[in-house]
Amino acid sequence: MLKGKNYEGSIKHLNLALWLHPEDGSKKKFKRLVESHQAAAYFKLKNYKKAVELGEESYKTNTSYRSKVRPS
């Protein structure tokens, strides 16, 4: 949906994905991934404050999962 530029729809569907995801121990990594996509959608909507808030919250609540990409 992000590719189709339907950012509002993307945010709604990503919220639904989080709600439907099973509590089987894999949710932390999944949640971090979904929240990063939500932050990107908010950024595209020029809602920078919400994008930063969501990114910071995700980073603080999911400290055990870090991106494998390292700055050069």
Secondary structure, 3 states (H helix, E strand, C coil): CCCCCCHHHHHHHHHHHHHHCCCCCCHHHHHHHHHHHHHHHHHHCCCHHHHHHHHHHHHHHCCCCCCCCCCC
